[in-house]
């Protein structure tokens, strides 16, 4: 059975790239940066830290 681990919304707002992330472990949070690469770097780093101790089967 599939179960979503993370919901991610990415959009542009007032010249910034914004991602809104929701997970059971980390709750709801938002990342903002002037470029996609900067925003994605923050997002990926946070998700890797959040799930580093989680074993996925």
Long-range contacts (C-beta under 8 A, 24 or more apart in sequence): 5-51, 6-47, 8-43, 10-39, 19-43, 21-46, 21-47, 23-47, 23-50, 25-50, 25-51, 25-54, 26-50
